[in-house]
Amino acid sequence: MLRDSGLGEVLRKIASDHSIPLDEKATVLVGRDTRKSSPSLAQAVLDGVRAVGGAEAVDFGVVSTPQLHYNVVCRNTGGAYGKEGEEGYFKKLAEAFKRIRGAVRDTFVVLPPPLLLLLLLLLLLFLLLPLMMMPLFLLLLSLLLLFLLLLFLLALLLLLLTLLLLFLLLLF
């Protein structure tokens, strides 16, 4: 069991094990979410960092976890990764999206939006309504619906892969 009196020794060992220089001024970046308890918890962290002394606390306010992570990387790389802050984050995000979008256009067939496919199907049904009494037509219609469903699922899969690539590009 760790007692308050042994906390300093434990912290020095952790710093030593991870080659963290204790003679440099530390910076703690703080972000929070939109839960009701977040402002008071964030303030407690900021107060605690300032109370320890020798450390700077930077409050980013309400940010997502990826935004806070981005700011930490920017700070740790001295700005080489990007410009710290919300504007830098969204600029990096937009650049990654443009790179992915270009890659997707170069390597994949661009499918029509699912909504357009649905509208085309409804138009086809309206135009061919008199033929719907034929059993062969019902079979063909079922096959068409199945094909459109597969196209929709493929478009959704491509969208998810694009978002995954975007996320991975942001991390690295």
N, C-alpha and C positions, 0 to 999 in steps of 0.2 A: 504494500500500500504506500502510495506517495504522499508525503506530508508537505505542507507549505515550505518548511525549512529545507527540503531537498529539491525543490523545484528548480532553483538556479543551477545546481549541479547537473540535473537531467537535461536542462536546456543547453548548457555548455557542451555536454556530450553529444547531443543531437547536432549542434552546430559543427563540432569537430568531425563527427562521422560523415557529414555531408559537405565538408569544406566551405562552410558559411563563415565569411569574415565578420567577426564581432566588433571590429574597430571601425567599420564603415556605417554611415547613417542608413538605416533601413527605411523603406517606403512601403506602406500597406495601402493597397487599393481596395476600396469598399464599394460594393454595389448592393442594391436591394431589389426585391420584387414588390408586387402590389398588395401583398397581404396586410391586414390591419396592424399586425405586430411588427412589420418590417421597419418602420421609421424608428421605433424605440430600440429595436435590436441593433440597427445600424449605428445609432447614436451611442449605444453602449460600447460597441467596438471602437468607434472613433475616440470616445472618452478614455477607454482603456489604453489605446495606443499612445495617446497624448500623455496619459498619466505615467507611463513607463519612462518616457523621455528618450531623447536620442533617436526618435523615429518620426517620420512624416506620415500623416494620414491624408489620403485623397479620397473624397466622397464623390462618386459618379452618380449618385441618386438612383432612380429607377432604371435598371438596365437588365437585359437578358444575360444568362450565363455566357453565351458565346461573345457578347459584347464585352463583358468584364474580362474574359480570357484574352480577347484581342488586345485590350488595353494593357494587360499584364505583359503580353509578348512585346508590344510596342515599347513599353517602358524598359523591359529587360534587354532589348536589342538596341537601345538608344535611338529609337526611331527608324532603324533600318528596315523593319518589317512593315511600317506604315505610320501614318500620322495618328497620334493618340486622340481619342475622343469619338463622339458620335459621327461626325462628318467623315473622319478617316475610316471608321468601320463600314459605313454605308458605301463609301467610294471603293473600298477593297471588295465588298460584297458585289457591287455592280460590275467591277472589272472581272471578277471570277465568273459571274453569270454570263457576261459577254463572251468570255473564252469558252465556256461550256456550250453556249448556244451556237457559236461558230463551229465547234467540234461536232455537235449533234447534227447541224445542217450538212456538214461535209460527209458524215458517215452513215446517216440514217435517212430513210425516205420520210419526208414530212407528211404526216397523215392529216386529213381534214379534221377540224375540231369535232368532238363527239356530238355537240348540239347540231351542227350542220348535217351529220349523218342521220340524226333523229328526224330533222325536218325533211330530209330527202325520203326517208322511210314513210313518213306521214303523207307526203305528196304522192308517193307510189301507191300507197293503200287507197287514197282517195280516187286516183285515176283508174285503178284496177278493181274498184269495189264490185262492179257487176260480175267480174270473173271469180269472185271469192266463193261462189257456190260450188266450184269444181274441186274435187278432192286433190287433183294434181297441183292445183294452184295453192292449196293449203300446205302441201308438202314443200313446195318451192318457197312459199312465204316463211315457213318455219326455218328452212335452211338460210334464207336471207337474214332473218332475225338473229339466228345463231352466228352467222358471219359478222353482222354488225356488232353483236355483243363481243365477239372475239377482237374486233378492231378497237372497240372502246377499251377493252382490258389491255390491249397492247399499247394504246395511247397512254393509259394510266400508268402502266409499267415504265414506259419511256419517261414520263414525267417524274416518277419516283426515282428512277436512275439518275436523271438530271439533277434532282435535288440532292441526292446522295453525293454525286460528283462535286456539286457546288459546296456542300458541307466539307468534303474532304479537302478541296482546294483552299477553303478558308483556314482549315487547321494547319496546313503545311504551306 
